[in-house]
Amino acid sequence: MAAKNIIEKIWDAHVISQAEGHPAIFAIDLMLIHEVTSAQAFQTLADKGLEVFDKTRLIATPDHIIPTRKNRLEIYDEAAKFQVKTLRDNCERHGIAICDVDSGRQGIVHVIGPELGLTQPGMTIVCGDSHTSTHGAFGALAFGIGTSEVGHVLATGCLLQQAPKTMRVEFKGSFAKGVFAKDAILKLIADIGVGGANGHVIEYCGEVVRNMSMEERMTVCNMSIECGARGGLMAADEVTFEYIKGKHAAPKGKEWDKALEHWKQFRTAEGASYDQEFVIDISELRPMVTWGTNPGHACNITESIPTLAEVPDHEKKTTKRALDYINLQEGAPIGGTPVDWAFIGSCTNGRIEDLRIAAKVLKGNKIAAGITFYVVPGSEQVLEQAKSEGLVEIFEEAGADFRMPGCSMCLAMNDDKVPRGERCISSTNRNFMGRQGPGSRTHLASPATVAASAIAGKISSAEDYF
Amino acid sequence: MDKFTKFTSRAVSLPLNDVDTDMILPAEYLKNVSRTGFGENLFQALRTDDPDFPLNLEKYKGAEVLVAGNNFGCGSSREHAVWAVVQAGFRVIIAKSFADIFYNNGAKNGLMLVTLSAPIVDKMLLDAESGDYEVSVDLESQTVTLPSGEKESFDFDPFRRHCMLGGLDDIDYINSHKAEIDAFRQTTNPTRFSSTEGL
């Protein structure tokens, strides 16, 4: 039998049955639920007279639309208010655990799963959210699904799935000062393109990955979808186990030992193969920043925006539209571009380590005049930790607005929006047209780059701060 | 789910790559808790900001096939994007490639997503700019017939084809395997260490 990679091992362990010419009936271990992509799925259950298959595999939290104001209990937008109420009602009706506002556990779905110890190696994890791949950082096969599929998992604990193709991405070398996991994943996306990994699940490996903290690993896995991958994961190791240990839902006592033994089997076997392989040397990598309207439109902060002559013919129309929208000239340097807004938060870079790094840059500095800077912690736990470490004061003294947890300005579903025509440097995952509000212009970067740019008032590297 | 067998209509040319789900349906229109009411906001920002955006052009009025470049539907998992396309009257999208989640979501809503080779799609994108470019998509024979009468065949997953032709839901198929699912859950439960119980 051929040696198997970690993706194939997790896949095999979850195929319940597969008839010839049919997709597999694939077992899902955990589904995370939020207010925006679940209501219609619960409605399907009601319409078909079905009950929830196993509520102990489900966890819900309001994150996408929840206000980040201090008085966030009151939602002024009636449609948003009803959406949150619908989530609460559905959870109550089906007995599903909900980490609600002020429970001490509310936050972005992909931040709270790991924090609560629910995300564990070898699991299959889904959510009606494309950044579910974040959980892959723990050696889990995690991917985003549509609302119809949310309904399938609610009702059956299963999905119909075809085996993914597999891709190996090795990061080698070591990070220069001021360069982070976010820069590495932006580099991969820029290299292979936003559709470069369509149909694949990526295994990230190499010395660089092994030396990453869990927060950094989550940042990398989180953005797998931005190169089209169904998921991205990294084999678990001592760093993973140390993170999980002691978390609320983590196994305890003898169960911990059994769990460790179980988790350790999910590693790529010697000699296993993949459908595609890439090696990226990060030693020469400088901070990355996007110049266009998708995450593949990224370059090193010292480089210039490509000229239309440089891009392939079939990309010219898309690139022209991107440059018109972002209102920058082809061939212009990206560094030094004036910004109006800065944002740190999201399931990509809204964890405690991200806030620590940004605070390190901001400490003793003031943000430039005219800049609005939102810092939104990924969860209530991150918020409490930031308070206890004195980070909140650092942000506030620098002139940033430290807010309550949620998805916030990553997708601008609540009131947090970059105004039309204004430019934001952002630690989030998508710079699509209008992503941060109608007419908003987004430049993706690491939290360090965001903080340095907020101080300078223009897109700037944080390399000198480290 | 609506069945899909064969469909003929004029096509809209949308010569863009990487059309993302935020373009198709911006997040501010995801607040509805029902499956309806999304069609009017399809490509809302692009239609508002760009008078020349294809969906604003009179010549394409009534066209129910969309032709686009690479990686259509990338980005978010929002099925609302597919609902918007369908509710705005489109039955078919022909592209060089589709993003995975969008592709899956399409199949679950009777939206026919056809992948053709880049040279053929490039030609279609050019020719469809006439506004009078009628194509016919036949799922049974897995062919697209161009106005010239030329036929282009396309690949389609046999199970998806069966579901689209019959208007069948995945959930019924999964539930028809209940005994196997129950048996599997009983054997794997001992190696389960994550539970939301007590949260």
HADDOCK unambig.tbl for C-alpha pairs under 7 A between the chains (distance, minus, plus):
assign (segid A and resid 16 and name CA) (segid B and resid 180 and name CA) 6.91 0.50 0.50
assign (segid A and resid 16 and name CA) (segid B and resid 181 and name CA) 6.40 0.50 0.50
assign (segid A and resid 16 and name CA) (segid B and resid 184 and name CA) 6.32 0.50 0.50
assign (segid A and resid 21 and name CA) (segid B and resid 158 and name CA) 6.84 0.50 0.50
assign (segid A and resid 21 and name CA) (segid B and resid 159 and name CA) 6.82 0.50 0.50
assign (segid A and resid 22 and name CA) (segid B and resid 159 and name CA) 5.61 0.50 0.50
assign (segid A and resid 25 and name CA) (segid B and resid 174 and name CA) 6.78 0.50 0.50
assign (segid A and resid 36 and name CA) (segid B and resid 30 and name CA) 6.81 0.50 0.50
assign (segid A and resid 36 and name CA) (segid B and resid 31 and name CA) 6.75 0.50 0.50
assign (segid A and resid 37 and name CA) (segid B and resid 78 and name CA) 6.91 0.50 0.50
assign (segid A and resid 39 and name CA) (segid B and resid 33 and name CA) 5.41 0.50 0.50
assign (segid A and resid 40 and name CA) (segid B and resid 33 and name CA) 6.13 0.50 0.50
assign (segid A and resid 40 and name CA) (segid B and resid 34 and name CA) 5.72 0.50 0.50
assign (segid A and resid 40 and name CA) (segid B and resid 35 and name CA) 6.35 0.50 0.50
assign (segid A and resid 56 and name CA) (segid B and resid 195 and name CA) 5.33 0.50 0.50
assign (segid A and resid 56 and name CA) (segid B and resid 196 and name CA) 4.80 0.50 0.50
assign (segid A and resid 56 and name CA) (segid B and resid 197 and name CA) 5.26 0.50 0.50
assign (segid A and resid 57 and name CA) (segid B and resid 195 and name CA) 6.00 0.50 0.50
assign (segid A and resid 57 and name CA) (segid B and resid 196 and name CA) 6.12 0.50 0.50
assign (segid A and resid 58 and name CA) (segid B and resid 196 and name CA) 6.54 0.50 0.50
assign (segid A and resid 59 and name CA) (segid B and resid 196 and name CA) 6.44 0.50 0.50
assign (segid A and resid 79 and name CA) (segid B and resid 31 and name CA) 5.88 0.50 0.50
assign (segid A and resid 79 and name CA) (segid B and resid 32 and name CA) 6.90 0.50 0.50
assign (segid A and resid 80 and name CA) (segid B and resid 31 and name CA) 6.02 0.50 0.50
assign (segid A and resid 83 and name CA) (segid B and resid 31 and name CA) 6.60 0.50 0.50
assign (segid A and resid 83 and name CA) (segid B and resid 33 and name CA) 6.32 0.50 0.50
assign (segid A and resid 97 and name CA) (segid B and resid 196 and name CA) 6.80 0.50 0.50
assign (segid A and resid 97 and name CA) (segid B and resid 199 and name CA) 5.78 0.50 0.50
assign (segid A and resid 118 and name CA) (segid B and resid 194 and name CA) 5.37 0.50 0.50
assign (segid A and resid 118 and name CA) (segid B and resid 195 and name CA) 6.76 0.50 0.50
assign (segid A and resid 128 and name CA) (segid B and resid 77 and name CA) 6.35 0.50 0.50
assign (segid A and resid 129 and name CA) (segid B and resid 76 and name CA) 6.67 0.50 0.50
assign (segid A and resid 129 and name CA) (segid B and resid 77 and name CA) 5.36 0.50 0.50
assign (segid A and resid 130 and name CA) (segid B and resid 76 and name CA) 5.27 0.50 0.50
assign (segid A and resid 130 and name CA) (segid B and resid 77 and name CA) 4.99 0.50 0.50
assign (segid A and resid 144 and name CA) (segid B and resid 77 and name CA) 6.17 0.50 0.50
assign (segid A and resid 145 and name CA) (segid B and resid 77 and name CA) 5.88 0.50 0.50
assign (segid A and resid 145 and name CA) (segid B and resid 101 and name CA) 6.35 0.50 0.50
assign (segid A and resid 146 and name CA) (segid B and resid 77 and name CA) 5.40 0.50 0.50
assign (segid A and resid 146 and name CA) (segid B and resid 78 and name CA) 5.97 0.50 0.50
assign (segid A and resid 146 and name CA) (segid B and resid 79 and name CA) 5.13 0.50 0.50
assign (segid A and resid 146 and name CA) (segid B and resid 101 and name CA) 6.85 0.50 0.50
assign (segid A and resid 146 and name CA) (segid B and resid 105 and name CA) 5.90 0.50 0.50
assign (segid A and resid 147 and name CA) (segid B and resid 79 and name CA) 5.89 0.50 0.50
assign (segid A and resid 152 and name CA) (segid B and resid 171 and name CA) 5.66 0.50 0.50
assign (segid A and resid 156 and name CA) (segid B and resid 175 and name CA) 6.97 0.50 0.50
assign (segid A and resid 195 and name CA) (segid B and resid 71 and name CA) 5.82 0.50 0.50
assign (segid A and resid 198 and name CA) (segid B and resid 99 and name CA) 6.37 0.50 0.50
assign (segid A and resid 198 and name CA) (segid B and resid 100 and name CA) 6.44 0.50 0.50
assign (segid A and resid 199 and name CA) (segid B and resid 100 and name CA) 6.26 0.50 0.50
assign (segid A and resid 226 and name CA) (segid B and resid 75 and name CA) 6.73 0.50 0.50
assign (segid A and resid 228 and name CA) (segid B and resid 99 and name CA) 6.46 0.50 0.50
assign (segid A and resid 230 and name CA) (segid B and resid 100 and name CA) 6.97 0.50 0.50
assign (segid A and resid 249 and name CA) (segid B and resid 194 and name CA) 6.32 0.50 0.50
assign (segid A and resid 249 and name CA) (segid B and resid 195 and name CA) 6.64 0.50 0.50
assign (segid A and resid 250 and name CA) (segid B and resid 194 and name CA) 6.85 0.50 0.50
assign (segid A and resid 251 and name CA) (segid B and resid 193 and name CA) 5.99 0.50 0.50
assign (segid A and resid 259 and name CA) (segid B and resid 193 and name CA) 6.51 0.50 0.50
assign (segid A and resid 317 and name CA) (segid B and resid 16 and name CA) 6.56 0.50 0.50
assign (segid A and resid 318 and name CA) (segid B and resid 16 and name CA) 5.38 0.50 0.50
assign (segid A and resid 318 and name CA) (segid B and resid 17 and name CA) 6.07 0.50 0.50
assign (segid A and resid 411 and name CA) (segid B and resid 27 and name CA) 6.53 0.50 0.50
assign (segid A and resid 412 and name CA) (segid B and resid 27 and name CA) 6.97 0.50 0.50
assign (segid A and resid 413 and name CA) (segid B and resid 27 and name CA) 5.62 0.50 0.50
assign (segid A and resid 413 and name CA) (segid B and resid 28 and name CA) 5.20 0.50 0.50
assign (segid A and resid 432 and name CA) (segid B and resid 22 and name CA) 6.73 0.50 0.50
assign (segid A and resid 433 and name CA) (segid B and resid 23 and name CA) 6.75 0.50 0.50
assign (segid A and resid 435 and name CA) (segid B and resid 22 and name CA) 6.55 0.50 0.50
